[in-house]
Amino acid sequence: MQEELDQWTLPRGYSMRIAGAKVTGKRKVRWVCFRGGEARIHHRQPVDESVVLQARAQGRRKPTTDRASKKCGCPFRFEVVETARDSDVWVLHYPNEEHKVHNHGPSDTTSDPRARKLPGYMLVEVDGWLMEGWLVSKIQQELRARGFTNVLNTDLYNRKRLLKKDGGQAGMAE
């Protein structure tokens, strides 16, 4: 169900996530906007600039506590309820009228990891390129030529690290 919903929402700049599910005879799934809710308060203190400089000097990444949350308290939510047990036919319900609208405009497609996810056939090809040692810039150029413009360099570097860690078997797990 997530994939079907993503196919409709992601091109429009919105994304939904499951907030809960219940099975008591008929199945029921509650969906919320991925920007719904409030940001968690960071438990660590803000990072001192000297710590960042020291990390860079040692070739480490800077601490990531300076990230801003994408959450903005969006009230948009709905639930789908199965019409009959195991029927796989669903009815959509909004809890109330205020849950029918977002409190924000469409998001940039690079801000949601699901919007940047490559289809399986393309992921296999990218994995092959990474294992052959292609540069990320060359892979980005090839992806853009094929119409995949949302993938970030960070996504490719993360994929490369995962392939190296798993000995090239990462594509089988997804």
BELKADA-V846159 format. One record per run of one state. SS is the DSSP state (2 for helix, 1 for strand, 0 for the rest). FROM is the first residue (numbers start at 1). LEN is the number of residues. If there is no record, write none. Layout:
ss=SS from=FROM len=LEN
ss=SS from=FROM len=LEN
//
This chain:
ss=0 from=1 len=1
ss=2 from=2 len=11
ss=0 from=13 len=3
ss=1 from=16 len=8
ss=0 from=24 len=3
ss=1 from=27 len=7
ss=0 from=34 len=15
ss=2 from=49 len=9
ss=0 from=58 len=19
ss=1 from=77 len=6
ss=0 from=83 len=7
ss=1 from=90 len=4
ss=0 from=94 len=3
ss=2 from=97 len=4
ss=0 from=101 len=8
ss=2 from=109 len=3
ss=0 from=112 len=1
ss=2 from=113 len=4
ss=0 from=117 len=3
ss=2 from=120 len=13
ss=0 from=133 len=3
ss=2 from=136 len=10
ss=0 from=146 len=7
ss=2 from=153 len=14
ss=0 from=167 len=3
ss=2 from=170 len=4
ss=0 from=174 len=1
//
